[in-house]
C-alpha cells in the first residue's frame, strides 16, 4: 500500500503586541521599554526569524482610568502604529505589519492614504485591523466627540472601509454617508499585494456579520478547541451568506503561550508569571471595578469585601458591564466563587484576569502535540500570540516550539512569497 502523502494542514503564528494591558509584565527587571523602537525591532525580527506571518499592533486612543483617575499601573502611552510599522518595514523583509486603526475617529481618505503608504513602503506587507468606538469617554479626545450611536458603529465602519477600498483601487470617490461627504481622486499606485489585508475581531452578532462581509483575517477570542469549532462553523455560515468562500477568511485566535522543558519548570514559570502580572495593587484595582469605590485599605491577601458594591451608574471608566444592578450580581457571584475556592482578593483577581486562557501552558512537546489537534481540526488557521514580556516574550516559541511544529509537519518551512497576501494564502483583490 502506498504511503499517505497528503500534506498536513498547517498553522501560522503572529504576534499581537498589546502594549497596555494586564498581561504584559513591565515591572520585571528583565522587561524592556514599551515605547523604545528597539523593543519593537528586536521582537519583530525574532518573529520573522521564526517565520511568523505578521506583527500586529494594538491601539489606545486614551490612557486607561480607574475611578476617574489615570490608572498608573499601566505603561503610559503607546507609539502611533503606522509610524512605528513604517520604521519596522525597513528592518524586515517578509513579515506582515498590521496596524489597528479606529474607523470612528479617523478621516476615511486620510486613513486610506496612510495605510496605502505603509503598504507601499513595505512592498505589500501591510494590514489594517478595523476597530470601532462609540463611547463619549474616548471621543473627548477628538473634535467630533462621542457622536456615534452604538447602533451606527459598524455601519460607519463599513462606509469608511468602502471609501478606503475605492481609494486603494484607484477609483474616484464620490460618497455621501451619515457622517462623511467625500470627493476624492486617488493619487498613489497599488502595492505588490494590491491593497492592505483587512483584519477584524468580530464577536457580537453585528461584529461577526461585519467580519463575514469584509474581513480577510479574523482575530477571535476563542482559543479553546471546542469554542473555536463553534465559532468557525457560525462564521462559515455567515461568510457563505455574504457571498464569499470560507477558505478566503482566516481565523487566528489570540493566545498566551507559557512554555518550558519539564512540567515542574512550567508550573514554576507560570506561578511566577501570574504573581508578576497581578500584583497587590492590580488586584485591588480590579475589585474596585466590581465595587465602584475605593478599596485601597483592603488586604490583597485577605477575603473579598463583605459589603455590597455601589450600584448607581458611575463614570465610564468603570466599564459598561459593572453599572447599576448588574454590579451587585457580579460581585455576589465573585464572592460566592471565592468562598467556594478559598480565594483571597489577589487569588480572585488573578483567576479572573489570567485564568481564562490556559490551553497553551505546558511543555514544548505537550503544546506542540496539542497544536497538531488544532491543525487537523481545521477550526483555526493559526494564533496571534500575546507575549507576556517585552522584548523577549517569544524567544522560547521561536527557538523551541517552532522547530517542533515543523517536525510535526504543521508549520511552514519558510515564507510562501514576498507579500502578506501571498503568505496568508489569500486571493488577489479586485483590479
C-alpha positions in Angstrom: 0.0 0.0 0.0 1.3 3.4 -0.9 2.2 5.8 1.9 -0.2 8.6 2.6 1.5 11.7 1.1 -1.4 14.1 1.7 0.2 17.2 3.2 -0.9 18.1 6.7 -2.9 21.2 7.4 -0.5 23.9 8.7 -0.9 26.6 11.3 0.6 30.1 11.2 1.7 32.3 14.0 1.5 36.0 14.5 2.5 38.4 17.3 -0.2 40.6 18.9 1.7 43.3 20.7 -0.8 44.8 23.1 1.4 47.3 24.9 -1.1 48.4 27.6 -2.9 45.5 29.3 -2.9 43.4 32.4 -1.0 40.5 30.8 2.2 42.4 30.0 4.8 42.3 32.8 6.6 45.6 32.7 7.9 45.8 36.3 10.2 42.8 35.8 14.0 43.7 35.8 14.2 41.8 32.5 11.5 43.8 30.8 12.4 46.3 28.1 10.8 49.6 27.3 7.3 49.5 25.9 8.0 52.8 24.0 11.5 52.5 22.6 11.8 51.3 19.0 14.5 48.9 19.9 11.9 46.7 21.8 9.7 46.6 18.7 12.7 46.0 16.4 14.0 43.1 18.4 10.7 41.4 18.8 9.6 41.8 15.2 13.0 40.5 13.9 12.7 37.5 16.3 9.2 36.8 14.9 10.5 37.0 11.3 13.3 34.6 12.2 10.6 32.2 13.4 8.6 32.5 10.2 5.7 34.4 11.9 3.2 35.7 9.3 2.6 39.1 10.9 3.3 41.5 13.7 0.1 43.0 14.9 -0.1 46.2 17.0 -3.0 47.2 19.3 -4.2 50.8 19.6 -5.0 53.0 22.6 -6.7 56.3 22.0 -6.8 57.4 25.6 -5.0 56.3 28.8 -7.0 53.9 30.9 -8.5 55.3 34.1 -9.8 53.8 37.3 -12.5 55.7 39.3 -11.9 58.7 37.2 -8.2 58.9 37.6 -5.3 57.8 35.4 -4.5 54.1 36.0 -0.9 54.5 36.9 -0.2 50.7 37.0 -0.2 50.8 33.1 2.6 51.6 30.7 2.0 55.3 30.0 1.4 55.9 26.3 1.8 53.9 23.1 3.5 54.9 19.8 1.4 55.5 16.7 1.1 52.2 15.0 1.6 53.3 11.4 4.7 55.4 12.3 6.2 52.5 14.2 5.4 49.9 11.5 6.8 52.1 8.7 10.1 52.1 10.7 9.9 48.4 11.1 9.4 47.9 7.4 13.0 48.9 6.8 14.2 46.4 9.4 12.4 43.4 8.0 11.8 41.6 4.7 8.8 39.2 4.9 6.7 39.6 8.0 3.3 41.4 7.7 2.8 44.7 9.5 -0.7 45.1 11.0 -1.9 48.5 12.3 -5.0 48.7 14.5 -6.8 51.9 13.4 -10.2 53.2 14.6 -12.9 53.7 11.9 -14.8 56.1 14.2 -12.2 58.7 14.8 -10.2 58.7 11.5 -11.0 60.6 8.3 -11.5 57.9 5.7 -9.4 59.4 2.9 -6.5 60.3 5.2 -6.6 56.9 6.8 -6.7 55.1 3.5 -3.8 57.1 2.2 -1.6 56.4 5.3 -2.4 52.7 5.2 -1.7 52.6 1.4 1.6 54.4 2.1 2.6 51.7 4.6 1.7 49.0 2.1 3.9 50.7 -0.5 6.9 51.3 1.7 6.7 47.7 3.0 6.3 46.4 -0.6 3.0 44.7 0.1 3.1 43.7 3.7 0.5 46.0 5.4 -2.7 45.2 7.1 -5.5 47.2 8.8 -7.2 45.8 11.9 -10.6 47.7 11.7 -11.9 48.7 15.1 -14.9 50.8 16.1 -15.7 53.0 19.1 -18.9 54.7 20.2 -18.3 55.9 23.7 -18.1 59.6 24.5 -15.2 59.0 27.0 -12.8 58.1 24.2 -14.5 60.7 22.0 -13.4 63.5 24.3 -10.0 63.3 22.6 -11.5 64.2 19.3 -13.2 67.2 17.7 -16.3 65.3 16.9 -16.6 63.8 20.4 -18.8 60.9 21.2 -21.1 61.5 18.4 -21.6 57.9 17.1 -24.6 55.9 18.3 -23.9 52.4 19.3 -26.1 51.0 16.6 -24.1 53.0 13.9 -20.6 51.8 14.8 -20.5 49.0 12.2 -22.5 51.0 9.6 -19.9 53.8 9.9 -17.0 51.3 9.7 -18.4 49.8 6.5 -18.7 53.2 5.0 -15.1 54.1 5.9 -13.8 50.7 4.6 -15.7 51.2 1.4 -14.1 54.6 0.8 -10.7 53.2 1.7 -11.0 50.3 -0.8 -12.2 52.6 -3.6 -9.1 54.7 -2.9 -6.8 51.7 -2.9 -8.3 50.5 -6.2 -7.7 53.9 -7.9 -11.4 54.7 -8.2 -12.7 58.2 -8.0 -14.6 58.5 -4.7 -17.9 60.3 -4.5 -19.5 59.2 -1.3 -22.1 60.8 0.9 -22.8 58.9 4.2 -24.3 59.8 7.5 -21.0 61.1 8.8 -18.9 61.9 5.7 -19.2 63.6 2.4 -16.2 62.7 0.3 -15.0 63.6 -3.2 -11.5 62.3 -3.8 -9.3 61.3 -6.7 -6.6 58.8 -5.5 -3.0 59.6 -6.2 -1.0 56.5 -5.3 -0.2 53.3 -7.2 -1.2 49.9 -5.9 1.2 47.9 -3.9 2.6 44.5 -4.9 -0.3 42.8 -2.9 -2.9 45.1 -4.3 -4.2 46.6 -1.1 -3.8 46.2 2.7 -5.2 43.0 4.3 -8.3 43.6 6.4 -8.2 42.2 9.9 -11.2 42.4 12.3 -12.2 41.0 15.7 -15.9 40.0 15.3 -17.5 38.6 18.4 -21.0 40.1 18.7 -23.6 39.1 16.0 -23.1 42.5 14.4 -19.3 42.1 14.5 -19.5 38.7 13.1 -21.6 39.8 10.2 -19.3 42.7 9.5 -16.3 40.4 9.6 -18.1 37.9 7.3 -18.7 40.6 4.7 -15.3 42.4 4.9 -12.5 40.7 6.8 -9.8 38.6 5.4 -8.3 37.6 8.8 -10.3 37.4 12.0 -8.8 37.9 15.4 -11.1 35.9 17.6 -11.0 35.3 21.4 -11.9 31.7 21.1 -8.7 29.7 21.6 -10.2 26.6 23.3 -10.7 23.9 20.7 -14.5 23.4 21.2 -15.2 27.1 21.2 -13.0 27.6 18.2 -15.1 24.9 16.3 -18.4 26.6 17.2 -17.1 30.0 16.2 -15.7 28.7 12.9 -18.9 26.9 12.0 -21.0 30.0 12.8 -18.6 32.3 10.8 -18.5 30.0 7.8 -22.3 30.2 7.5 -22.2 34.0 7.7 -19.4 34.1 5.1 -21.4 32.0 2.7 -24.5 34.2 3.2 -22.3 37.2 2.3 -21.4 35.5 -1.0 -17.8 34.7 -0.1 -15.8 31.5 0.3 -15.0 30.4 3.8 -11.4 29.5 2.8 -10.9 33.2 1.9 -11.3 34.2 5.6 -8.6 33.1 8.0 -9.3 32.7 11.7 -6.4 33.4 14.2 -7.4 33.5 17.9 -5.4 35.4 20.4 -3.5 33.2 22.9 -0.8 33.3 25.6 1.9 30.6 25.5 3.7 29.7 28.7 6.3 27.0 27.9 9.2 25.2 29.5 11.1 21.9 29.1 9.5 20.0 32.0 6.2 20.0 33.8 7.9 21.2 37.0 9.5 24.1 35.2 6.2 25.0 33.6 4.5 25.1 37.0 7.2 27.3 38.5 7.3 29.6 35.5 3.5 30.1 35.4 3.3 30.7 39.2 6.0 33.4 38.9 4.4 34.9 35.8 1.0 35.2 37.5 2.4 36.9 40.5 4.1 39.5 38.2 1.0 40.0 36.1 -1.3 40.6 39.1 0.4 42.3 41.9 -1.3 43.6 45.1 -2.2 46.9 43.5 -3.6 45.4 40.3 -5.7 43.0 42.4 -7.2 45.9 44.5 -7.8 47.9 41.3 -9.6 45.0 39.7 -12.0 44.6 42.6 -12.7 48.4 42.5 -14.2 47.8 39.1 -16.7 45.5 40.7 -17.3 47.6 43.8 -17.2 51.0 42.2 -15.5 52.5 45.3 -12.0 53.0 46.9 -10.7 49.7 48.2 -7.2 50.8 48.9 -7.5 49.7 52.6 -8.3 46.2 51.6 -5.8 43.4 52.3 -4.9 41.8 49.0 -4.2 38.6 50.7 -7.4 38.7 52.7 -11.0 38.0 51.9 -13.2 39.9 49.4 -15.3 42.8 50.8 -18.4 41.8 52.9 -20.3 45.0 51.9 -22.2 45.5 48.7 -20.9 47.4 45.7 -22.0 50.8 44.5 -25.0 50.1 42.2 -25.6 53.6 40.9 -24.3 54.4 37.4 -20.7 55.8 37.8 -18.2 57.2 35.4 -17.4 55.4 32.2 -14.0 54.2 33.3 -15.7 51.5 35.5 -17.0 49.8 32.3 -20.4 49.2 30.9 -20.6 45.8 32.4 -20.3 47.0 36.0 -23.1 49.6 36.1 -26.3 49.6 38.0 -27.9 46.5 39.5 -25.6 44.3 37.4 -22.7 45.3 39.7 -24.2 43.6 42.7 -25.0 40.4 40.8 -21.4 40.2 39.5 -19.9 41.0 43.0 -22.2 38.3 44.6 -21.1 35.7 42.0 -17.4 36.6 42.6 -17.8 36.4 46.4 -19.5 33.0 46.1 -16.8 31.6 43.9 -14.1 33.0 46.1 -15.7 31.4 49.2 -16.0 28.1 47.5 -12.4 28.0 46.3 -10.8 29.7 49.2 -9.6 32.7 47.2 -8.1 35.8 48.6 -8.5 39.2 46.8 -5.4 38.6 44.8 -6.3 35.0 44.1 -9.7 36.0 42.7 -8.2 38.8 40.6 -5.5 36.5 39.2 -8.0 33.8 38.3 -10.3 36.3 36.5 -7.6 38.2 34.8 -5.3 35.4 33.7 -7.1 32.1 34.2 -9.3 32.1 31.1 -6.7 31.1 28.6 -4.5 28.1 29.7 -4.7 26.0 26.6 -1.1 26.6 25.8 0.5 26.4 29.2 2.7 23.3 29.1 6.0 21.7 28.0 7.2 22.4 24.5 6.3 18.9 23.3 2.9 18.8 25.0 1.9 22.1 23.4 3.3 21.0 20.1 1.1 17.9 20.3 -1.9 19.9 21.3 -1.4 22.2 18.2 -1.5 19.1 16.0 -5.1 18.6 17.1 -5.9 22.2 16.2 -4.2 21.9 12.8 -6.1 18.6 12.0 -9.4 20.0 13.1 -9.5 23.0 10.8 -11.0 25.1 13.5 -8.3 27.8 13.2 -5.7 28.9 10.7 -3.2 29.9 13.4 -2.8 32.0 16.5 -1.9 35.6 17.4 0.4 35.2 20.3 0.3 37.8 23.1 3.8 38.0 24.6 3.7 38.5 28.4 7.1 40.3 28.4 8.9 42.6 26.0 11.0 42.2 24.0 12.0 38.6 24.6 8.5 37.2 25.1 8.5 35.0 22.0 12.1 33.8 22.1 11.3 30.3 23.5 8.5 29.9 21.0 10.8 30.7 18.1 13.7 28.7 19.4 12.0 25.7 20.9 8.3 25.4 19.8 8.6 26.3 16.1 11.2 23.6 15.3 8.9 21.0 17.0 5.9 22.2 14.9 8.0 21.9 11.8 9.0 18.3 12.8 5.3 17.5 13.1 4.6 19.0 9.7 2.1 21.6 10.8 4.2 24.8 10.4 5.6 26.3 7.2 9.2 25.8 6.4 9.5 29.3 5.0 7.6 32.2 3.7 5.4 31.4 0.6 6.1 34.8 -1.1 7.1 38.4 -0.7 3.7 39.8 0.3 1.4 39.3 3.3 -1.4 38.3 1.0 0.8 35.5 -0.5 2.0 34.3 2.9 -1.6 34.1 4.2 -2.7 32.3 1.0 -5.4 34.9 0.3 -6.9 35.7 -3.2 -6.0 38.8 -5.1 -8.3 41.8 -4.6 -10.4 43.1 -7.5 -8.4 45.1 -10.0 
